[in-house]
């Protein structure tokens, strides 16, 4: 059990979790833009586009971001 907890805390892979009216991103590289209708996040050689209305950052830590608002779509290019 302890090993699983340590592995979880050390995880370095990008993770995106979608909740109702929230998106949580972990282990991203950079926030490219913050607008109330579009937030772009860089992950390795890809970009995550989070589209919606009234988007705002509720929590911003080193490699962790929580975005709130009406989520209309998420796209990776």
PDB file of N, CA, C and O in Angstrom:
ATOM      1  N   UNK A   1       0.820  -1.197   0.000  1.00  0.00           N
ATOM      2  CA  UNK A   1       0.000   0.000   0.000  1.00  0.00           C
ATOM      3  C   UNK A   1       0.863   1.259   0.000  1.00  0.00           C
ATOM      4  O   UNK A   1       0.578   2.217  -0.719  1.00  0.00           O
ATOM      5  N   UNK A   2       1.914   1.248   0.808  1.00  0.00           N
ATOM      6  CA  UNK A   2       2.807   2.406   0.872  1.00  0.00           C
ATOM      7  C   UNK A   2       3.490   2.638  -0.466  1.00  0.00           C
ATOM      8  O   UNK A   2       3.654   3.785  -0.882  1.00  0.00           O
ATOM      9  N   UNK A   3       3.892   1.566  -1.148  1.00  0.00           N
ATOM     10  CA  UNK A   3       4.534   1.700  -2.454  1.00  0.00           C
ATOM     11  C   UNK A   3       3.581   2.357  -3.456  1.00  0.00           C
ATOM     12  O   UNK A   3       4.006   3.205  -4.241  1.00  0.00           O
ATOM     13  N   UNK A   4       2.315   1.984  -3.441  1.00  0.00           N
ATOM     14  CA  UNK A   4       1.331   2.574  -4.347  1.00  0.00           C
ATOM     15  C   UNK A   4       1.173   4.067  -4.075  1.00  0.00           C
ATOM     16  O   UNK A   4       1.058   4.859  -5.011  1.00  0.00           O
ATOM     17  N   UNK A   5       1.166   4.450  -2.819  1.00  0.00           N
ATOM     18  CA  UNK A   5       1.048   5.853  -2.451  1.00  0.00           C
ATOM     19  C   UNK A   5       2.266   6.646  -2.927  1.00  0.00           C
ATOM     20  O   UNK A   5       2.118   7.741  -3.468  1.00  0.00           O
ATOM     21  N   UNK A   6       3.458   6.102  -2.729  1.00  0.00           N
ATOM     22  CA  UNK A   6       4.681   6.768  -3.177  1.00  0.00           C
ATOM     23  C   UNK A   6       4.694   6.877  -4.700  1.00  0.00           C
ATOM     24  O   UNK A   6       5.050   7.927  -5.237  1.00  0.00           O
ATOM     25  N   UNK A   7       4.314   5.814  -5.404  1.00  0.00           N
ATOM     26  CA  UNK A   7       4.253   5.850  -6.871  1.00  0.00           C
ATOM     27  C   UNK A   7       3.275   6.910  -7.350  1.00  0.00           C
ATOM     28  O   UNK A   7       3.554   7.615  -8.320  1.00  0.00           O
ATOM     29  N   UNK A   8       2.121   7.033  -6.678  1.00  0.00           N
ATOM     30  CA  UNK A   8       1.125   8.034  -7.050  1.00  0.00           C
ATOM     31  C   UNK A   8       1.679   9.441  -6.854  1.00  0.00           C
ATOM     32  O   UNK A   8       1.471  10.308  -7.703  1.00  0.00           O
ATOM     33  N   UNK A   9       2.369   9.677  -5.766  1.00  0.00           N
ATOM     34  CA  UNK A   9       2.883  11.012  -5.474  1.00  0.00           C
ATOM     35  C   UNK A   9       4.044  11.388  -6.391  1.00  0.00           C
ATOM     36  O   UNK A   9       4.270  12.575  -6.628  1.00  0.00           O
ATOM     37  N   UNK A  10       4.770  10.430  -6.903  1.00  0.00           N
ATOM     38  CA  UNK A  10       5.906  10.678  -7.790  1.00  0.00           C
ATOM     39  C   UNK A  10       5.520  10.707  -9.261  1.00  0.00           C
ATOM     40  O   UNK A  10       6.362  10.998 -10.111  1.00  0.00           O
ATOM     41  N   UNK A  11       4.295  10.419  -9.570  1.00  0.00           N
ATOM     42  CA  UNK A  11       3.881  10.308 -10.962  1.00  0.00           C
ATOM     43  C   UNK A  11       4.201  11.587 -11.732  1.00  0.00           C
ATOM     44  O   UNK A  11       3.872  12.692 -11.300  1.00  0.00           O
ATOM     45  N   UNK A  12       4.846  11.411 -12.873  1.00  0.00           N
ATOM     46  CA  UNK A  12       5.266  12.548 -13.678  1.00  0.00           C
ATOM     47  C   UNK A  12       4.551  12.607 -15.020  1.00  0.00           C
ATOM     48  O   UNK A  12       4.827  13.495 -15.826  1.00  0.00           O
ATOM     49  N   UNK A  13       3.644  11.680 -15.272  1.00  0.00           N
ATOM     50  CA  UNK A  13       2.908  11.664 -16.517  1.00  0.00           C
ATOM     51  C   UNK A  13       1.816  12.732 -16.504  1.00  0.00           C
ATOM     52  O   UNK A  13       1.230  13.021 -15.460  1.00  0.00           O
ATOM     53  N   UNK A  14       1.551  13.313 -17.672  1.00  0.00           N
ATOM     54  CA  UNK A  14       0.476  14.292 -17.782  1.00  0.00           C
ATOM     55  C   UNK A  14      -0.855  13.606 -17.491  1.00  0.00           C
ATOM     56  O   UNK A  14      -1.111  12.490 -17.941  1.00  0.00           O
ATOM     57  N   UNK A  15      -1.691  14.298 -16.730  1.00  0.00           N
ATOM     58  CA  UNK A  15      -3.020  13.772 -16.420  1.00  0.00           C
ATOM     59  C   UNK A  15      -4.027  14.910 -16.513  1.00  0.00           C
ATOM     60  O   UNK A  15      -3.809  15.992 -15.969  1.00  0.00           O
ATOM     61  N   UNK A  16      -5.126  14.657 -17.205  1.00  0.00           N
ATOM     62  CA  UNK A  16      -6.211  15.622 -17.334  1.00  0.00           C
ATOM     63  C   UNK A  16      -7.474  14.957 -16.812  1.00  0.00           C
ATOM     64  O   UNK A  16      -7.869  13.895 -17.293  1.00  0.00           O
ATOM     65  N   UNK A  17      -8.103  15.582 -15.829  1.00  0.00           N
ATOM     66  CA  UNK A  17      -9.320  15.034 -15.234  1.00  0.00           C
ATOM     67  C   UNK A  17     -10.444  16.041 -15.444  1.00  0.00           C
ATOM     68  O   UNK A  17     -10.317  17.217 -15.103  1.00  0.00           O
ATOM     69  N   UNK A  18     -11.532  15.562 -16.007  1.00  0.00           N
ATOM     70  CA  UNK A  18     -12.680  16.413 -16.308  1.00  0.00           C
ATOM     71  C   UNK A  18     -13.793  16.134 -15.307  1.00  0.00           C
ATOM     72  O   UNK A  18     -14.229  14.995 -15.142  1.00  0.00           O
ATOM     73  N   UNK A  19     -14.242  17.187 -14.649  1.00  0.00           N
ATOM     74  CA  UNK A  19     -15.375  17.137 -13.742  1.00  0.00           C
ATOM     75  C   UNK A  19     -16.460  18.031 -14.339  1.00  0.00           C
ATOM     76  O   UNK A  19     -16.222  18.715 -15.334  1.00  0.00           O
ATOM     77  N   UNK A  20     -17.625  18.029 -13.748  1.00  0.00           N
ATOM     78  CA  UNK A  20     -18.652  18.951 -14.215  1.00  0.00           C
ATOM     79  C   UNK A  20     -18.216  20.372 -13.861  1.00  0.00           C
ATOM     80  O   UNK A  20     -18.051  20.702 -12.687  1.00  0.00           O
ATOM     81  N   UNK A  21     -18.032  21.199 -14.871  1.00  0.00           N
ATOM     82  CA  UNK A  21     -17.634  22.600 -14.732  1.00  0.00           C
ATOM     83  C   UNK A  21     -16.236  22.807 -14.145  1.00  0.00           C
ATOM     84  O   UNK A  21     -15.942  23.881 -13.621  1.00  0.00           O
ATOM     85  N   UNK A  22     -15.366  21.785 -14.227  1.00  0.00           N
ATOM     86  CA  UNK A  22     -13.979  21.920 -13.772  1.00  0.00           C
ATOM     87  C   UNK A  22     -13.083  21.007 -14.596  1.00  0.00           C
ATOM     88  O   UNK A  22     -13.496  19.931 -15.029  1.00  0.00           O
ATOM     89  N   UNK A  23     -11.856  21.453 -14.803  1.00  0.00           N
ATOM     90  CA  UNK A  23     -10.828  20.628 -15.434  1.00  0.00           C
ATOM     91  C   UNK A  23      -9.576  20.738 -14.583  1.00  0.00           C
ATOM     92  O   UNK A  23      -9.139  21.837 -14.242  1.00  0.00           O
ATOM     93  N   UNK A  24      -9.008  19.600 -14.245  1.00  0.00           N
ATOM     94  CA  UNK A  24      -7.780  19.561 -13.452  1.00  0.00           C
ATOM     95  C   UNK A  24      -6.674  18.979 -14.332  1.00  0.00           C
ATOM     96  O   UNK A  24      -6.822  17.880 -14.868  1.00  0.00           O
ATOM     97  N   UNK A  25      -5.575  19.707 -14.483  1.00  0.00           N
ATOM     98  CA  UNK A  25      -4.431  19.238 -15.266  1.00  0.00           C
ATOM     99  C   UNK A  25      -3.224  19.132 -14.345  1.00  0.00           C
ATOM    100  O   UNK A  25      -2.966  20.015 -13.527  1.00  0.00           O
ATOM    101  N   UNK A  26      -2.492  18.037 -14.495  1.00  0.00           N
ATOM    102  CA  UNK A  26      -1.338  17.757 -13.656  1.00  0.00           C
ATOM    103  C   UNK A  26      -0.154  17.387 -14.544  1.00  0.00           C
ATOM    104  O   UNK A  26      -0.307  16.646 -15.515  1.00  0.00           O
ATOM    105  N   UNK A  27       1.005  17.896 -14.214  1.00  0.00           N
ATOM    106  CA  UNK A  27       2.255  17.614 -14.924  1.00  0.00           C
ATOM    107  C   UNK A  27       2.264  18.145 -16.361  1.00  0.00           C
ATOM    108  O   UNK A  27       2.710  17.453 -17.276  1.00  0.00           O
ATOM    109  N   UNK A  28       1.784  19.345 -16.552  1.00  0.00           N
ATOM    110  CA  UNK A  28       1.862  20.006 -17.848  1.00  0.00           C
ATOM    111  C   UNK A  28       3.172  20.795 -17.905  1.00  0.00           C
ATOM    112  O   UNK A  28       3.840  20.965 -16.885  1.00  0.00           O
ATOM    113  N   UNK A  29       3.538  21.275 -19.093  1.00  0.00           N
ATOM    114  CA  UNK A  29       4.786  22.013 -19.257  1.00  0.00           C
ATOM    115  C   UNK A  29       4.622  23.523 -19.094  1.00  0.00           C
ATOM    116  O   UNK A  29       5.450  24.175 -18.459  1.00  0.00           O
ATOM    117  N   UNK A  30       3.541  24.081 -19.672  1.00  0.00           N
ATOM    118  CA  UNK A  30       3.387  25.536 -19.658  1.00  0.00           C
ATOM    119  C   UNK A  30       1.942  25.912 -19.942  1.00  0.00           C
ATOM    120  O   UNK A  30       1.228  25.179 -20.627  1.00  0.00           O
ATOM    121  N   UNK A  31       1.513  27.043 -19.421  1.00  0.00           N
ATOM    122  CA  UNK A  31       0.217  27.623 -19.777  1.00  0.00           C
ATOM    123  C   UNK A  31       0.506  28.645 -20.867  1.00  0.00           C
ATOM    124  O   UNK A  31       1.205  29.630 -20.630  1.00  0.00           O
ATOM    125  N   UNK A  32      -0.031  28.411 -22.062  1.00  0.00           N
ATOM    126  CA  UNK A  32       0.245  29.272 -23.208  1.00  0.00           C
ATOM    127  C   UNK A  32      -0.670  30.484 -23.269  1.00  0.00           C
ATOM    128  O   UNK A  32      -0.238  31.565 -23.671  1.00  0.00           O
ATOM    129  N   UNK A  33      -1.931  30.321 -22.876  1.00  0.00           N
ATOM    130  CA  UNK A  33      -2.850  31.467 -22.873  1.00  0.00           C
ATOM    131  C   UNK A  33      -3.976  31.230 -21.882  1.00  0.00           C
ATOM    132  O   UNK A  33      -4.396  30.099 -21.635  1.00  0.00           O
ATOM    133  N   UNK A  34      -4.450  32.335 -21.324  1.00  0.00           N
ATOM    134  CA  UNK A  34      -5.566  32.309 -20.381  1.00  0.00           C
ATOM    135  C   UNK A  34      -6.577  33.352 -20.824  1.00  0.00           C
ATOM    136  O   UNK A  34      -6.342  34.552 -20.681  1.00  0.00           O
ATOM    137  N   UNK A  35      -7.684  32.906 -21.353  1.00  0.00           N
ATOM    138  CA  UNK A  35      -8.772  33.803 -21.746  1.00  0.00           C
ATOM    139  C   UNK A  35     -10.056  33.239 -21.156  1.00  0.00           C
ATOM    140  O   UNK A  35     -10.097  32.077 -20.751  1.00  0.00           O
ATOM    141  N   UNK A  36     -11.097  34.048 -21.107  1.00  0.00           N
ATOM    142  CA  UNK A  36     -12.340  33.565 -20.491  1.00  0.00           C
ATOM    143  C   UNK A  36     -13.083  32.558 -21.352  1.00  0.00           C
ATOM    144  O   UNK A  36     -14.048  31.950 -20.888  1.00  0.00           O
ATOM    145  N   UNK A  37     -12.652  32.366 -22.611  1.00  0.00           N
ATOM    146  CA  UNK A  37     -13.297  31.399 -23.501  1.00  0.00           C
ATOM    147  C   UNK A  37     -12.336  30.316 -24.007  1.00  0.00           C
ATOM    148  O   UNK A  37     -12.774  29.341 -24.619  1.00  0.00           O
ATOM    149  N   UNK A  38     -11.024  30.479 -23.754  1.00  0.00           N
ATOM    150  CA  UNK A  38     -10.038  29.515 -24.235  1.00  0.00           C
ATOM    151  C   UNK A  38      -8.799  29.525 -23.338  1.00  0.00           C
ATOM    152  O   UNK A  38      -8.234  30.578 -23.044  1.00  0.00           O
ATOM    153  N   UNK A  39      -8.396  28.340 -22.917  1.00  0.00           N
ATOM    154  CA  UNK A  39      -7.145  28.182 -22.173  1.00  0.00           C
ATOM    155  C   UNK A  39      -6.317  27.142 -22.920  1.00  0.00           C
ATOM    156  O   UNK A  39      -6.799  26.053 -23.230  1.00  0.00           O
ATOM    157  N   UNK A  40      -5.063  27.494 -23.203  1.00  0.00           N
ATOM    158  CA  UNK A  40      -4.164  26.586 -23.920  1.00  0.00           C
ATOM    159  C   UNK A  40      -3.037  26.159 -22.979  1.00  0.00           C
ATOM    160  O   UNK A  40      -2.407  26.986 -22.319  1.00  0.00           O
ATOM    161  N   UNK A  41      -2.801  24.854 -22.934  1.00  0.00           N
ATOM    162  CA  UNK A  41      -1.769  24.278 -22.069  1.00  0.00           C
ATOM    163  C   UNK A  41      -0.822  23.451 -22.934  1.00  0.00           C
ATOM    164  O   UNK A  41      -1.266  22.651 -23.758  1.00  0.00           O
ATOM    165  N   UNK A  42       0.472  23.642 -22.747  1.00  0.00           N
ATOM    166  CA  UNK A  42       1.478  22.883 -23.490  1.00  0.00           C
ATOM    167  C   UNK A  42       1.861  21.634 -22.704  1.00  0.00           C
ATOM    168  O   UNK A  42       2.134  21.692 -21.505  1.00  0.00           O
ATOM    169  N   UNK A  43       1.874  20.501 -23.411  1.00  0.00           N
ATOM    170  CA  UNK A  43       2.288  19.220 -22.839  1.00  0.00           C
ATOM    171  C   UNK A  43       3.202  18.551 -23.849  1.00  0.00           C
ATOM    172  O   UNK A  43       2.749  18.094 -24.899  1.00  0.00           O
ATOM    173  N   UNK A  44       4.491  18.493 -23.530  1.00  0.00           N
ATOM    174  CA  UNK A  44       5.505  17.955 -24.443  1.00  0.00           C
ATOM    175  C   UNK A  44       5.381  18.652 -25.789  1.00  0.00           C
ATOM    176  O   UNK A  44       5.509  19.875 -25.843  1.00  0.00           O
ATOM    177  N   UNK A  45       5.140  17.940 -26.863  1.00  0.00           N
ATOM    178  CA  UNK A  45       5.050  18.574 -28.183  1.00  0.00           C
ATOM    179  C   UNK A  45       3.605  18.767 -28.633  1.00  0.00           C
ATOM    180  O   UNK A  45       3.343  18.901 -29.828  1.00  0.00           O
ATOM    181  N   UNK A  46       2.669  18.781 -27.692  1.00  0.00           N
ATOM    182  CA  UNK A  46       1.248  18.944 -28.012  1.00  0.00           C
ATOM    183  C   UNK A  46       0.667  20.124 -27.250  1.00  0.00           C
ATOM    184  O   UNK A  46       1.248  20.609 -26.280  1.00  0.00           O
ATOM    185  N   UNK A  47      -0.497  20.572 -27.713  1.00  0.00           N
ATOM    186  CA  UNK A  47      -1.213  21.650 -27.043  1.00  0.00           C
ATOM    187  C   UNK A  47      -2.619  21.176 -26.720  1.00  0.00           C
ATOM    188  O   UNK A  47      -3.294  20.587 -27.564  1.00  0.00           O
ATOM    189  N   UNK A  48      -3.057  21.435 -25.493  1.00  0.00           N
ATOM    190  CA  UNK A  48      -4.414  21.124 -25.047  1.00  0.00           C
ATOM    191  C   UNK A  48      -5.220  22.417 -25.130  1.00  0.00           C
ATOM    192  O   UNK A  48      -4.818  23.434 -24.565  1.00  0.00           O
ATOM    193  N   UNK A  49      -6.345  22.386 -25.825  1.00  0.00           N
ATOM    194  CA  UNK A  49      -7.252  23.527 -25.951  1.00  0.00           C
ATOM    195  C   UNK A  49      -8.489  23.247 -25.108  1.00  0.00           C
ATOM    196  O   UNK A  49      -9.210  22.280 -25.356  1.00  0.00           O
ATOM    197  N   UNK A  50      -8.731  24.083 -24.124  1.00  0.00           N
ATOM    198  CA  UNK A  50      -9.923  23.965 -23.286  1.00  0.00           C
ATOM    199  C   UNK A  50     -10.816  25.143 -23.637  1.00  0.00           C
ATOM    200  O   UNK A  50     -10.466  26.297 -23.389  1.00  0.00           O
ATOM    201  N   UNK A  51     -11.976  24.840 -24.218  1.00  0.00           N
ATOM    202  CA  UNK A  51     -12.895  25.882 -24.678  1.00  0.00           C
ATOM    203  C   UNK A  51     -14.140  25.895 -23.791  1.00  0.00           C
ATOM    204  O   UNK A  51     -14.593  24.859 -23.305  1.00  0.00           O
ATOM    205  N   UNK A  52     -14.676  27.098 -23.597  1.00  0.00           N
ATOM    206  CA  UNK A  52     -15.883  27.221 -22.799  1.00  0.00           C
ATOM    207  C   UNK A  52     -16.248  28.669 -22.571  1.00  0.00           C
ATOM    208  O   UNK A  52     -15.810  29.553 -23.307  1.00  0.00           O
ATOM    209  N   UNK A  53     -17.047  28.911 -21.555  1.00  0.00           N
ATOM    210  CA  UNK A  53     -17.429  30.273 -21.189  1.00  0.00           C
ATOM    211  C   UNK A  53     -17.139  30.481 -19.707  1.00  0.00           C
ATOM    212  O   UNK A  53     -17.224  29.559 -18.896  1.00  0.00           O
ATOM    213  N   UNK A  54     -16.801  31.703 -19.389  1.00  0.00           N
ATOM    214  CA  UNK A  54     -16.474  32.081 -18.008  1.00  0.00           C
ATOM    215  C   UNK A  54     -15.371  31.210 -17.411  1.00  0.00           C
ATOM    216  O   UNK A  54     -15.421  30.860 -16.232  1.00  0.00           O
ATOM    217  N   UNK A  55     -14.380  30.862 -18.222  1.00  0.00           N
ATOM    218  CA  UNK A  55     -13.268  30.046 -17.737  1.00  0.00           C
ATOM    219  C   UNK A  55     -12.361  30.900 -16.859  1.00  0.00           C
ATOM    220  O   UNK A  55     -12.074  32.054 -17.177  1.00  0.00           O
ATOM    221  N   UNK A  56     -11.920  30.320 -15.762  1.00  0.00           N
ATOM    222  CA  UNK A  56     -11.026  31.008 -14.833  1.00  0.00           C
ATOM    223  C   UNK A  56     -10.147  29.975 -14.145  1.00  0.00           C
ATOM    224  O   UNK A  56     -10.534  28.819 -13.981  1.00  0.00           O
ATOM    225  N   UNK A  57      -8.972  30.406 -13.752  1.00  0.00           N
ATOM    226  CA  UNK A  57      -8.062  29.532 -13.013  1.00  0.00           C
ATOM    227  C   UNK A  57      -8.389  29.676 -11.530  1.00  0.00           C
ATOM    228  O   UNK A  57      -8.319  30.770 -10.970  1.00  0.00           O
ATOM    229  N   UNK A  58      -8.740  28.577 -10.913  1.00  0.00           N
ATOM    230  CA  UNK A  58      -9.051  28.598  -9.488  1.00  0.00           C
ATOM    231  C   UNK A  58      -7.830  28.227  -8.653  1.00  0.00           C
ATOM    232  O   UNK A  58      -7.690  28.659  -7.509  1.00  0.00           O
ATOM    233  N   UNK A  59      -6.955  27.425  -9.240  1.00  0.00           N
ATOM    234  CA  UNK A  59      -5.767  26.982  -8.525  1.00  0.00           C
ATOM    235  C   UNK A  59      -4.636  26.844  -9.525  1.00  0.00           C
ATOM    236  O   UNK A  59      -4.804  26.212 -10.567  1.00  0.00           O
ATOM    237  N   UNK A  60      -3.486  27.427  -9.220  1.00  0.00           N
ATOM    238  CA  UNK A  60      -2.330  27.343 -10.101  1.00  0.00           C
ATOM    239  C   UNK A  60      -1.100  27.084  -9.253  1.00  0.00           C
ATOM    240  O   UNK A  60      -0.639  27.960  -8.521  1.00  0.00           O
ATOM    241  N   UNK A  61      -0.577  25.879  -9.358  1.00  0.00           N
ATOM    242  CA  UNK A  61       0.625  25.489  -8.651  1.00  0.00           C
ATOM    243  C   UNK A  61       1.653  25.026  -9.679  1.00  0.00           C
ATOM    244  O   UNK A  61       1.370  24.989 -10.876  1.00  0.00           O
ATOM    245  N   UNK A  62       2.816  24.683  -9.216  1.00  0.00           N
ATOM    246  CA  UNK A  62       3.844  24.179 -10.111  1.00  0.00           C
ATOM    247  C   UNK A  62       3.361  22.888 -10.761  1.00  0.00           C
ATOM    248  O   UNK A  62       3.215  21.873 -10.079  1.00  0.00           O
ATOM    249  N   UNK A  63       3.116  22.911 -12.047  1.00  0.00           N
ATOM    250  CA  UNK A  63       2.658  21.782 -12.862  1.00  0.00           C
ATOM    251  C   UNK A  63       1.266  21.274 -12.490  1.00  0.00           C
ATOM    252  O   UNK A  63       0.931  20.123 -12.768  1.00  0.00           O
ATOM    253  N   UNK A  64       0.462  22.121 -11.867  1.00  0.00           N
ATOM    254  CA  UNK A  64      -0.906  21.740 -11.535  1.00  0.00           C
ATOM    255  C   UNK A  64      -1.819  22.952 -11.703  1.00  0.00           C
ATOM    256  O   UNK A  64      -1.513  24.041 -11.217  1.00  0.00           O
ATOM    257  N   UNK A  65      -2.945  22.756 -12.397  1.00  0.00           N
ATOM    258  CA  UNK A  65      -3.876  23.852 -12.628  1.00  0.00           C
ATOM    259  C   UNK A  65      -5.309  23.319 -12.518  1.00  0.00           C
ATOM    260  O   UNK A  65      -5.607  22.210 -12.962  1.00  0.00           O
ATOM    261  N   UNK A  66      -6.176  24.117 -11.927  1.00  0.00           N
ATOM    262  CA  UNK A  66      -7.597  23.799 -11.838  1.00  0.00           C
ATOM    263  C   UNK A  66      -8.356  24.922 -12.521  1.00  0.00           C
ATOM    264  O   UNK A  66      -8.273  26.080 -12.113  1.00  0.00           O
ATOM    265  N   UNK A  67      -9.092  24.573 -13.557  1.00  0.00           N
ATOM    266  CA  UNK A  67      -9.841  25.534 -14.362  1.00  0.00           C
ATOM    267  C   UNK A  67     -11.324  25.325 -14.082  1.00  0.00           C
ATOM    268  O   UNK A  67     -11.812  24.195 -14.097  1.00  0.00           O
ATOM    269  N   UNK A  68     -12.029  26.407 -13.830  1.00  0.00           N
ATOM    270  CA  UNK A  68     -13.469  26.330 -13.572  1.00  0.00           C
ATOM    271  C   UNK A  68     -14.208  27.155 -14.624  1.00  0.00           C
ATOM    272  O   UNK A  68     -13.639  28.067 -15.224  1.00  0.00           O
ATOM    273  N   UNK A  69     -15.472  26.827 -14.837  1.00  0.00           N
ATOM    274  CA  UNK A  69     -16.307  27.522 -15.799  1.00  0.00           C
ATOM    275  C   UNK A  69     -17.173  26.504 -16.528  1.00  0.00           C
ATOM    276  O   UNK A  69     -17.224  25.331 -16.160  1.00  0.00           O
ATOM    277  N   UNK A  70     -17.844  26.972 -17.556  1.00  0.00           N
ATOM    278  CA  UNK A  70     -18.668  26.076 -18.375  1.00  0.00           C
ATOM    279  C   UNK A  70     -17.778  25.493 -19.455  1.00  0.00           C
ATOM    280  O   UNK A  70     -17.401  26.193 -20.395  1.00  0.00           O
ATOM    281  N   UNK A  71     -17.442  24.227 -19.332  1.00  0.00           N
ATOM    282  CA  UNK A  71     -16.550  23.552 -20.279  1.00  0.00           C
ATOM    283  C   UNK A  71     -17.379  23.100 -21.479  1.00  0.00           C
ATOM    284  O   UNK A  71     -18.345  22.351 -21.334  1.00  0.00           O
ATOM    285  N   UNK A  72     -16.986  23.569 -22.665  1.00  0.00           N
ATOM    286  CA  UNK A  72     -17.707  23.197 -23.895  1.00  0.00           C
ATOM    287  C   UNK A  72     -16.953  22.179 -24.735  1.00  0.00           C
ATOM    288  O   UNK A  72     -17.555  21.464 -25.536  1.00  0.00           O
ATOM    289  N   UNK A  73     -15.633  22.111 -24.557  1.00  0.00           N
ATOM    290  CA  UNK A  73     -14.869  21.138 -25.323  1.00  0.00           C
ATOM    291  C   UNK A  73     -13.404  21.155 -24.954  1.00  0.00           C
ATOM    292  O   UNK A  73     -12.870  22.165 -24.497  1.00  0.00           O
ATOM    293  N   UNK A  74     -12.759  20.008 -25.161  1.00  0.00           N
ATOM    294  CA  UNK A  74     -11.328  19.865 -24.933  1.00  0.00           C
ATOM    295  C   UNK A  74     -10.753  19.180 -26.160  1.00  0.00           C
ATOM    296  O   UNK A  74     -11.298  18.189 -26.647  1.00  0.00           O
ATOM    297  N   UNK A  75      -9.650  19.715 -26.653  1.00  0.00           N
ATOM    298  CA  UNK A  75      -9.026  19.191 -27.867  1.00  0.00           C
ATOM    299  C   UNK A  75      -7.509  19.152 -27.667  1.00  0.00           C
ATOM    300  O   UNK A  75      -6.931  20.019 -27.011  1.00  0.00           O
ATOM    301  N   UNK A  76      -6.885  18.132 -28.244  1.00  0.00           N
ATOM    302  CA  UNK A  76      -5.433  18.011 -28.187  1.00  0.00           C
ATOM    303  C   UNK A  76      -4.894  18.000 -29.610  1.00  0.00           C
ATOM    304  O   UNK A  76      -5.340  17.222 -30.455  1.00  0.00           O
ATOM    305  N   UNK A  77      -3.927  18.878 -29.859  1.00  0.00           N
ATOM    306  CA  UNK A  77      -3.287  18.927 -31.192  1.00  0.00           C
ATOM    307  C   UNK A  77      -1.797  18.833 -31.037  1.00  0.00           C
ATOM    308  O   UNK A  77      -1.071  18.855 -32.030  1.00  0.00           O
TER     309      UNK A  77
END
